[in-house]
Amino acid sequence: MPRIAILDAHPGAGRFCTALADSYATAAQEAGADIRRIVLRDMAFDPILHNGYAQVQPLEPDLEAAFEAIEWCDHFALFYPTWWGGHPALLQGFFERTFLPGTAFKYHENDPFWDKLLKGRTAEAITTMDTPALYYRIMNRNAGPNRMKRTILEFTGMKAKVRLIGSLRNTSEDQRKALLKWAGKRGAAKGAS
């Protein structure tokens, strides 16, 4: 049975990202996956890593539970909006507080490399934006998805893909229904694997 951790990382409730995450989760579970949900906006934690790695900042219980779900899973699916070309500050705070040296990666002592402690997992990030996806890819050089994929998810060892849903504000109700169906198909495929 596949184990999937699903992170709804939209800071606001009742948003389309949540509907996408719900569709994905329902279909994955119906296909046979064991699901753990993480809802970032409902978590109680300080999103600021106050002293970098110079001093240990103990994790709040919600962060401990969230990271435990990520360690437990085979596949990590996250849903978030793209704001100002990248992911929201709350999601960045989540990564800074949980993806720490010794838990998500470990630097080598005598060379510039590191061990990727979350190896063996796949990750799929689905991000919504008001900008048309093609325009974003060309004009912004896909900056946000590249950062998410390469410097966060793959840095820790996950084999990652980032999928853009662009120009969301211009979509019709029928187009949104099609996007929810698409998210369900993605979830079902992961749930059956």
C-alpha positions in Angstrom: 0.0 0.0 0.0 1.6 3.3 -1.0 2.1 5.9 1.8 1.4 9.5 0.7 1.8 12.6 2.8 -0.2 15.5 1.4 0.6 19.1 2.4 -2.0 21.8 1.8 0.2 24.8 2.0 -2.1 27.6 1.1 -2.2 30.1 4.0 -5.9 30.8 3.5 -8.9 28.5 4.0 -11.3 27.6 1.3 -8.9 28.2 -1.6 -8.6 26.2 -4.9 -5.3 24.7 -3.7 -7.2 23.0 -1.0 -9.8 21.7 -3.4 -7.0 20.3 -5.6 -5.4 18.6 -2.5 -8.7 17.2 -1.5 -9.4 15.7 -5.0 -5.9 14.3 -5.0 -6.2 12.8 -1.6 -9.6 11.3 -2.1 -8.6 9.6 -5.4 -5.3 8.3 -3.9 -7.1 6.8 -0.9 -9.8 5.2 -3.1 -7.0 3.7 -5.2 -5.6 2.1 -2.1 -3.0 4.5 -0.6 -2.6 5.2 3.0 -2.8 9.0 3.4 -1.6 11.5 6.0 -2.8 15.1 5.6 -0.8 18.2 6.7 -2.7 21.5 6.6 -0.1 24.2 7.0 -2.4 27.1 8.0 -3.8 25.0 10.9 -0.4 24.3 12.4 0.9 26.2 15.5 4.6 27.0 15.0 7.0 29.9 14.7 8.0 30.1 11.0 11.2 32.0 11.6 14.5 30.1 12.0 15.8 32.8 14.4 19.5 31.7 14.6 20.0 29.7 11.4 21.8 26.5 12.2 24.0 28.1 14.9 21.6 27.2 17.6 19.0 24.4 17.9 15.4 25.7 17.8 13.2 23.0 19.2 10.4 21.9 16.9 6.8 22.5 18.0 4.6 19.4 18.2 2.8 20.3 14.9 6.2 20.4 13.1 7.3 17.2 14.6 4.1 15.5 13.4 4.4 17.0 9.9 8.0 15.9 9.5 7.2 12.4 10.9 4.6 12.1 8.1 7.2 13.1 5.5 9.7 10.6 6.8 6.9 7.9 6.8 5.7 8.5 3.3 6.8 7.0 -0.1 5.4 10.0 -1.9 5.1 13.7 -0.8 2.5 15.8 -2.6 2.3 19.5 -1.9 -0.1 22.1 -3.0 0.6 25.8 -2.8 0.0 29.2 -4.6 2.8 31.0 -6.4 3.0 34.5 -5.0 5.6 37.0 -6.2 7.2 34.3 -8.3 7.6 31.8 -5.6 6.0 30.0 -2.7 4.4 31.8 0.3 6.5 32.8 3.3 4.6 30.4 5.6 5.7 27.5 3.4 9.3 28.7 3.4 9.2 28.9 7.2 7.9 25.4 7.3 10.9 24.1 5.2 13.4 26.2 7.2 12.1 24.9 10.5 11.7 21.2 9.5 14.2 20.3 6.8 17.2 20.6 9.1 20.7 19.3 9.1 20.7 15.9 10.6 17.1 15.2 9.7 16.6 16.1 6.0 20.3 16.4 5.0 23.7 16.1 6.5 26.7 18.1 5.4 30.0 16.2 5.1 32.8 17.3 7.4 35.7 17.5 4.9 34.1 18.3 1.6 31.4 20.6 0.2 28.8 17.8 -0.3 26.0 16.4 1.8 23.9 13.3 2.4 20.3 13.4 1.2 18.4 11.9 4.2 15.0 11.9 2.5 16.2 9.7 -0.4 13.9 7.0 -1.7 10.8 9.2 -1.9 9.1 10.9 -4.7 7.6 14.4 -4.5 5.1 16.2 -6.6 4.4 19.9 -6.1 1.4 21.5 -7.7 1.3 25.2 -7.7 -1.4 27.6 -8.8 -0.8 31.1 -10.1 -2.6 34.0 -11.8 0.1 34.3 -14.4 -0.2 32.2 -17.5 2.2 29.2 -17.1 4.0 29.7 -20.4 4.6 33.4 -19.7 5.9 32.5 -16.3 8.3 29.9 -17.7 9.7 32.2 -20.3 9.8 35.6 -18.5 10.6 34.3 -15.0 12.7 31.4 -16.2 10.6 29.0 -14.1 12.3 30.4 -11.0 9.8 29.3 -8.3 9.4 25.7 -9.5 13.2 25.4 -10.1 13.8 26.5 -6.5 11.2 24.1 -5.1 12.4 21.2 -7.1 16.2 21.6 -7.0 17.1 23.5 -3.9 14.5 22.1 -1.5 13.0 18.7 -2.6 15.9 17.3 -4.6 18.5 18.8 -2.1 17.0 16.4 0.5 17.0 13.4 -1.9 13.4 13.3 -3.2 12.9 12.7 -6.8 10.7 15.7 -7.6 8.3 17.2 -10.2 6.7 20.6 -10.1 3.4 21.2 -12.0 2.1 24.7 -12.8 -1.5 25.6 -13.0 -1.4 29.0 -14.6 -3.8 31.9 -15.1 -6.1 30.5 -12.5 -8.0 33.8 -12.1 -9.2 33.5 -15.7 -10.5 30.0 -15.5 -14.2 29.1 -15.9 -16.1 26.9 -13.6 -15.8 24.1 -16.2 -12.1 24.5 -16.4 -11.8 24.3 -12.6 -13.8 21.1 -12.6 -11.4 19.7 -15.2 -8.4 20.7 -13.1 -10.0 19.0 -10.0 -10.5 15.9 -12.1 -6.9 16.1 -13.3 -5.7 16.3 -9.7 -7.8 13.3 -8.9 -6.2 11.3 -11.7 -2.8 12.3 -10.4 -3.7 11.1 -6.9 -5.3 7.8 -8.2 -2.1 7.0 -10.2 0.0 7.5 -7.1 -2.4 5.6 -4.9 -2.4 2.6 -7.2 1.4 2.5 -7.6 
